[in-house]
C-alpha cells in the first residue's frame, strides 16, 4: 500500500504541472541522455514511462508525447554522435567513463562487429544508450548508417516505453479504484523485480570492471 501511495503521489504532483512543461521536461531528459550524458544519472525510460502514466490520466496527449520522445531521442543521439566524433578521445578520460572501461571496450567491439544493428540494440540498454552515439562517432561510423539505426531504435524505444507507461497508468488506476491486496502485491512484485534486475546488473558490471582492471592495470591509473 505504501508503494502504491508513493507512486500515486509522484504522478499527482506531475499532473499539476502545465502540459507544456511536462512535454518539455521529458524531451529535455531524453535529449540529454546521450547529448549531455544525463543517462548516467537518470535513465531516459524512467521519465518516458512516468509521462506515459500522466498521459493515461488525460493530462497530456499520448500521440504528441510519443512524437516528442522519438524526436528528442534522434536529435539527442545525433548531437552525441558529433561530440564523440570531435572529442571522443577526451571524453573517454572523464571519471564517469574511466570507471567503465570494460563496458566501453565491449561496446566498441560490438560496433566493429555489428555496426548499425548494435546501435539499434543499444537503445534498449541504459549504459549503451548513454554512450553508444558518442562511441559511434569516435569509431568513424558513417553518419547516414548511424542515423538510420538510431532513428529506427528511437521510434521503437520511444513508442514502446511511452505506451508501457500509458497502459501501466490504466492498471494503476484500477489498483487505486479497487485497492485490492492482489493489486498491491502485484505492484510490489513489479517494483521488486525492477530493483532486483538493477542490482544483479550492477554487481555483474562491477565484477567485469574489476576483472578488466586486473588484466589492464594501466587503465585504472589516473592521468597525470
C-alpha positions in Angstrom: 0.0 0.0 0.0 2.9 2.4 0.8 4.4 1.8 -2.7 1.1 2.5 -4.4 0.7 5.7 -2.3 4.2 6.9 -3.3 3.7 6.2 -7.0 0.3 8.0 -6.8 1.9 11.0 -5.1 4.6 11.4 -7.8 2.1 11.1 -10.6 -0.3 13.5 -8.9 2.4 16.1 -8.5 3.5 15.9 -12.1 -0.2 16.2 -13.2 -0.3 19.6 -11.6 2.4 20.9 -13.9 1.3 22.6 -17.1 1.1 20.1 -20.0 3.7 22.1 -22.0 6.2 21.8 -19.1 5.6 18.0 -18.9 6.4 17.7 -22.6 9.5 20.0 -22.3 10.9 18.2 -19.3 10.6 14.7 -20.8 12.0 15.9 -24.2 15.0 17.6 -22.3 15.7 14.4 -20.3 15.6 12.2 -23.4 17.6 14.6 -25.5 20.3 15.0 -22.7 20.6 11.3 -22.1 23.3 10.9 -24.8 24.0 14.5 -25.7 24.7 15.6 -22.1 25.3 12.2 -20.5 22.3 12.7 -18.2 21.7 8.9 -18.8 24.4 8.1 -16.2 22.2 9.8 -13.5 18.6 9.3 -14.7 17.9 6.7 -17.5 15.5 8.2 -20.0 13.0 5.4 -19.9 12.1 6.5 -16.3 10.8 9.9 -17.4 9.1 8.4 -20.5 7.2 5.8 -18.5 6.1 8.4 -15.9 5.0 10.8 -18.7 3.1 7.8 -20.3 1.3 7.3 -16.9 0.4 11.0 -16.9 -0.9 10.7 -20.5 -3.2 7.9 -19.3 -4.8 10.4 -16.9 -5.6 12.7 -19.9 -3.2 15.4 -18.8 -1.0 15.2 -21.9 -1.7 13.6 -25.3 -0.1 10.2 -25.8 0.4 10.8 -29.6 2.2 14.1 -29.0 4.3 12.6 -26.2 5.5 9.7 -28.5 6.4 12.1 -31.2 8.4 14.4 -28.9 10.2 11.4 -27.3 11.2 9.9 -30.6 12.3 13.3 -32.0 14.3 14.1 -28.8 15.9 10.7 -28.9 17.0 11.0 -32.5 18.3 14.6 -32.2 20.0 14.0 -28.8 21.8 10.9 -30.1 22.9 12.9 -33.3 24.4 15.5 -31.0 26.1 12.7 -29.0 27.5 11.3 -32.3 29.0 14.6 -33.2 30.5 15.1 -29.7 32.1 11.6 -29.9 33.4 12.3 -33.4 35.1 15.6 -32.4 36.0 15.0 -28.8 35.8 11.2 -28.3 39.3 10.6 -27.0 38.9 13.4 -24.4 35.5 12.0 -23.3 37.0 8.6 -22.6 39.1 10.2 -19.9 36.2 11.6 -18.0 35.9 10.0 -14.5 32.4 8.6 -15.1 33.7 6.7 -18.2 37.1 5.8 -16.9 35.3 3.5 -14.4 33.5 1.7 -17.2 36.5 0.7 -19.4 35.4 -2.9 -19.8 31.9 -1.8 -20.9 33.3 0.8 -23.3 35.6 -1.8 -24.9 32.8 -4.3 -25.3 30.7 -1.5 -26.9 33.4 -0.6 -29.3 33.9 -4.3 -30.2 30.2 -4.6 -30.8 30.2 -1.6 -33.1 33.1 -3.0 -35.1 31.3 -6.4 -35.5 27.7 -5.5 -35.9 27.7 -1.7 -36.7 24.2 -0.3 -37.1 22.5 -3.3 -35.5 24.4 -2.7 -32.3 23.4 0.9 -32.4 19.7 -0.2 -32.7 20.0 -2.7 -29.9 22.0 -0.4 -27.7 19.0 1.9 -27.5 17.3 -0.6 -25.1 20.2 -0.7 -22.6 20.7 2.2 -20.2 24.5 2.3 -20.3 24.8 1.8 -24.0 22.0 4.3 -24.7 24.1 7.0 -23.0 27.4 6.2 -24.6 26.6 4.5 -27.9 26.2 7.7 -30.0 29.5 9.1 -28.8 31.3 5.8 -29.4 29.7 5.5 -32.9 31.1 9.0 -33.7 34.5 8.0 -32.2 34.6 4.8 -34.2 34.3 6.5 -37.5 30.9 5.0 -38.4 29.3 6.9 -41.3 26.6 9.3 -40.0 24.0 8.1 -42.5 24.4 4.5 -41.3 24.2 5.7 -37.7 21.2 7.9 -38.3 19.1 5.1 -39.9 19.8 2.7 -37.0 19.4 5.5 -34.4 16.1 6.6 -35.9 14.7 3.0 -36.0 15.8 2.5 -32.4 14.4 5.8 -31.3 11.0 5.0 -32.9 10.8 1.6 -31.3 12.1 2.6 -27.9 10.1 5.9 -27.7 6.8 4.2 -28.8 7.1 1.1 -26.6 8.1 2.9 -23.4 5.5 5.6 -23.8 2.8 3.0 -24.3 4.2 1.0 -21.4 3.6 3.9 -19.1 0.3 4.7 -20.7 -1.2 1.2 -20.1 0.6 0.9 -16.8 -1.3 4.1 -15.8 -4.6 2.4 -16.6 -3.6 -0.6 -14.4 -2.6 1.8 -11.6 -6.0 3.5 -11.8 -7.6 0.1 -11.3 -5.4 -0.6 -8.3 -6.4 2.8 -6.8 -10.1 2.2 -7.5 -10.4 -1.2 -6.0 -7.5 -1.2 -3.5 -7.3 -5.0 -3.6 -4.5 -6.7 -1.9 -3.8 -8.6 -5.2 -3.2 -5.3 -6.9 -0.8 -4.1 -4.2 1.1 -7.3 -4.2 1.4 -7.1 -8.0 2.7 -3.6 -7.8 5.3 -4.6 -5.1 6.3 -7.6 -7.2 6.9 -5.4 -10.3 8.9 -2.8 -8.3 10.9 -5.5 -6.6 11.6 -7.2 -9.9 13.0 -4.0 -11.4 15.2 -3.4 -8.3 16.4 -7.0 -8.4 17.4 -6.7 -12.0 19.1 -3.4 -11.4 21.2 -4.9 -8.5 22.1 -8.0 -10.4 23.3 -6.0 -13.4 25.2 -3.6 -11.1 27.0 -6.5 -9.4 27.8 -8.1 -12.8 29.2 -4.8 -14.2 31.3 -4.3 -11.1 32.7 -7.8 -11.4 33.5 -7.3 -15.1 35.2 -3.9 -14.4 37.3 -5.4 -11.6 38.4 -8.3 -13.9 39.3 -5.9 -16.7 41.3 -3.6 -14.4 43.2 -6.7 -13.0 44.1 -7.6 -16.6 44.8 -4.0 -17.6 46.2 -2.2 -14.5 47.4 0.8 -16.6 43.7 1.6 -17.4 43.0 2.3 -13.7 45.8 4.8 -13.3 44.8 8.4 -13.1 46.2 10.6 -16.0 48.9 12.9 -15.0 
